[in-house]
Amino acid sequence: MTGKPIAREAILQRHVKLFVRDAVTAQHEFFAFDRAKASGQFSHMREAGRGVRRGTPDTLILVLGFPPLWVELKTPGGKPDAAQMEVGRALVAVGCRWEWCTTVLSYSAILTEMGIPMARNATVQALHHDG
């Protein structure tokens, strides 16, 4: 019996969620998005009709007093595709922050660079999640 391949970006997404929960000390809301695999010839067309958009970043964090931060997560060596880059440019154009990263530590660095309040041991927590 063979299992399905591990969805590595989904694992990273789970660790980012846990990191944000434990490390971000400011009032915040965290959201994750996952566009489903096509289940039929027209499934993505039906999703688009409901507003599900190809290229939507994997996560959104809303922190009181800061611009919305959308982050596309990639496995090491991965890069955003053309649709993801296009959505990123559109989000920046309306005042959001858009980034992409491959580790919890790099996600943490984005939050730190923005000045978002975090626990003193946030870097250690991020390294733990990446381990």
Phi, psi and chi 1 to 4 in degrees:
 res  aa     phi    psi   chi1   chi2   chi3   chi4
   1 MET       -  132.1  179.0  173.1  152.1      -
   2 THR  -110.9  140.1   59.4      -      -      -
   3 GLY   -90.7  170.4      -      -      -      -
   4 LYS   -75.1  149.7  -67.6 -178.0  179.6 -179.7
   5 PRO   -62.4  145.8  -10.0   16.1      -      -
   6 ILE   -69.0  131.9  -65.1  171.8      -      -
   7 ALA   -81.0   90.0      -      -      -      -
   8 ARG   -60.6  -37.8  -57.9 -130.9 -179.4  -97.0
   9 GLU   -64.3  -33.5  -75.0 -177.6   17.0      -
  10 ALA   -66.4  -36.7      -      -      -      -
  11 ILE   -65.8  -45.3  -66.5  169.1      -      -
  12 LEU   -60.1  -42.5  175.5   57.8      -      -
  13 GLN   -59.6  -41.5 -171.6  175.6   55.4      -
  14 ARG   -63.5  -42.4  171.7   80.3  173.9  143.5
  15 HIS   -68.6  -36.8  -78.3  -81.5      -      -
  16 VAL   -63.2  -43.7  165.6      -      -      -
  17 LYS   -57.9  -48.2  175.7 -160.3  176.2  -72.4
  18 LEU   -64.6  -39.6  -65.6  172.1      -      -
  19 PHE   -60.6  -48.3  168.5   77.2      -      -
  20 VAL   -60.5  -44.4  167.2      -      -      -
  21 ARG   -55.5  -43.5  179.4 -165.5   69.6 -167.3
  22 ASP   -92.0  -23.2  -63.7  -22.8      -      -
  23 ALA  -106.0  -29.8      -      -      -      -
  24 VAL   -82.3  119.6  174.9      -      -      -
  25 THR   -95.3  -15.6   58.3      -      -      -
  26 ALA   -78.7  157.2      -      -      -      -
  27 GLN   -58.7  128.2 -177.7  178.6  -13.7      -
  28 HIS  -154.7  166.3   67.8  -82.5      -      -
  29 GLU  -134.1  135.4  -67.3  -67.7  -25.8      -
  30 PHE  -116.4  136.3  179.9   86.0      -      -
  31 PHE  -131.5  146.3  -59.4   89.8      -      -
  32 ALA  -125.9  146.4      -      -      -      -
  33 PHE  -128.8  141.4  -55.3   90.8      -      -
  34 ASP  -145.8  104.8 -171.8   14.8      -      -
  35 ARG   -71.9  127.0 -175.6  170.9  176.9 -123.3
  36 ALA   -68.5  152.9      -      -      -      -
  37 LYS   -64.8  148.5  -61.6  -77.3 -175.4 -148.4
  38 ALA   -61.0  126.9      -      -      -      -
  39 SER   -99.9   -6.4   59.9      -      -      -
  40 GLY  -167.2  177.5      -      -      -      -
  41 GLN   -58.8  -33.9 -178.0  178.8    0.7      -
  42 PHE  -113.8    9.2  -58.6  106.7      -      -
  43 SER   -61.5  -42.4   60.0      -      -      -
  44 HIS   -69.1  -30.3  -78.6  160.0      -      -
  45 MET   -66.1  -40.1  -69.7  173.7   59.4      -
  46 ARG   -65.8  -41.1  -75.1 -169.2  -63.7  -84.8
  47 GLU   -60.0  -45.2  -74.8 -178.7  -10.9      -
  48 ALA   -59.9  -36.2      -      -      -      -
  49 GLY   -64.5  -23.6      -      -      -      -
  50 ARG   -95.8    1.2  -64.3 -169.8  -38.4  -92.8
  51 GLY    98.4    2.3      -      -      -      -
  52 VAL   -75.1  122.7  177.9      -      -      -
  53 ARG  -114.6  131.2 -175.5  169.6  170.8 -176.0
  54 ARG   -61.6  134.0 -177.5  173.1 -174.6  -98.6
  55 GLY    96.0   -2.9      -      -      -      -
  56 THR   -60.7  130.5  -62.4      -      -      -
  57 PRO   -60.2  159.0  -23.5   33.6      -      -
  58 ASP   -70.9  -33.3  -62.7  -50.4      -      -
  59 THR  -136.4  155.6   67.8      -      -      -
  60 LEU  -137.1  130.3  166.5   65.0      -      -
  61 ILE  -122.4  128.4 -176.9  169.8      -      -
  62 LEU  -108.6  119.2  -57.5  173.9      -      -
  63 VAL  -121.1  126.9 -178.8      -      -      -
  64 LEU   -51.2  123.6 -171.2   62.4      -      -
  65 GLY    90.8    2.0      -      -      -      -
  66 PHE  -128.2  155.0  -66.4   87.5      -      -
  67 PRO   -66.6  151.8   20.7  -28.4      -      -
  68 PRO   -56.4  135.8  -22.5   32.8      -      -
  69 LEU  -114.1  113.9  171.1   61.9      -      -
  70 TRP  -100.9  132.2  -66.2   84.8      -      -
  71 VAL  -130.5  126.9  179.6      -      -      -
  72 GLU   -89.8  126.1  177.6   63.0   36.1      -
  73 LEU   -98.5  138.1  -56.9  173.6      -      -
  74 LYS  -134.2  148.9  -67.5  -68.4  173.6 -170.3
  75 THR   -73.7  156.5   55.2      -      -      -
  76 PRO   -50.9  132.0  -29.7   37.6      -      -
  77 GLY    91.4  -15.3      -      -      -      -
  78 GLY   -83.3  157.4      -      -      -      -
  79 LYS  -139.9  153.8  -67.0 -176.9  177.8 -179.0
  80 PRO   -60.1  143.8  -20.4   31.7      -      -
  81 ASP   -84.8  179.9   64.1   25.5      -      -
  82 ALA   -59.8  -42.6      -      -      -      -
  83 ALA   -65.0  -39.5      -      -      -      -
  84 GLN   -66.7  -40.3  -68.0  163.9  -25.5      -
  85 MET   -65.0  -40.2  -65.3  -64.5  -69.9      -
  86 GLU   -62.7  -45.4  178.9 -176.9  -33.0      -
  87 VAL   -63.7  -40.9  168.6      -      -      -
  88 GLY   -57.9  -45.1      -      -      -      -
  89 ARG   -63.5  -39.1  -73.7 -171.7  -67.5  -86.6
  90 ALA   -66.5  -39.2      -      -      -      -
  91 LEU   -65.5  -43.1  -69.6  168.5      -      -
  92 VAL   -62.3  -38.7  169.1      -      -      -
  93 ALA   -63.0  -25.6      -      -      -      -
  94 VAL  -101.7   14.1  -63.7      -      -      -
  95 GLY    98.8    5.3      -      -      -      -
  96 CYS   -88.2  168.2  -63.2      -      -      -
  97 ARG  -105.2  136.8  174.3   96.7 -178.1 -121.4
  98 TRP  -130.9  131.6  178.1   86.0      -      -
  99 GLU  -142.5  169.4  -59.7  -76.5  -12.6      -
 100 TRP  -137.8  150.8   67.8  -82.9      -      -
 101 CYS  -153.6  167.7   65.8      -      -      -
 102 THR  -120.0   -3.9   59.4      -      -      -
 103 THR  -143.4  162.6   64.0      -      -      -
 104 VAL   -66.7  -36.6  179.0      -      -      -
 105 LEU   -61.6  -41.1 -174.7   60.7      -      -
 106 SER   -70.0  -32.2   57.1      -      -      -
 107 TYR   -63.7  -44.9 -172.3   95.9      -      -
 108 SER   -59.3  -40.3  175.1      -      -      -
 109 ALA   -63.0  -36.2      -      -      -      -
 110 ILE   -63.0  -47.2  -65.0  165.3      -      -
 111 LEU   -61.2  -42.6  -60.6  177.5      -      -
 112 THR   -62.5  -44.8  -61.2      -      -      -
 113 GLU   -62.3  -33.4 -172.3  -88.2  -35.7      -
 114 MET   -75.7  -16.3  -71.5  179.3   68.4      -
 115 GLY    86.9   17.9      -      -      -      -
 116 ILE   -71.7  127.9  -67.8  173.8      -      -
 117 PRO   -63.2  131.0  -21.1   32.2      -      -
 118 MET  -137.5  164.6  -68.5 -167.1  -65.9      -
 119 ALA   -60.6  152.2      -      -      -      -
 120 ARG   -59.0  -32.6  -73.0 -177.4  179.5 -151.8
 121 ASN   -97.3   24.8   68.2  -17.7      -      -
 122 ALA   -57.8  -41.0      -      -      -      -
 123 THR   -63.9  -42.1  -60.3      -      -      -
 124 VAL   -63.0  -42.4  172.6      -      -      -
 125 GLN   -60.3  -43.6  -71.3 -174.7   51.0      -
 126 ALA   -62.2  -44.6      -      -      -      -
 127 LEU   -62.0  -39.2  -72.2  168.1      -      -
 128 HIS   -59.9  -45.2  172.0   75.4      -      -
 129 HIS   -65.7  -34.2  -77.0  -72.3      -      -
 130 ASP   -74.0  -23.2  -77.6  -21.6      -      -
 131 GLY   -73.2      -      -      -      -      -
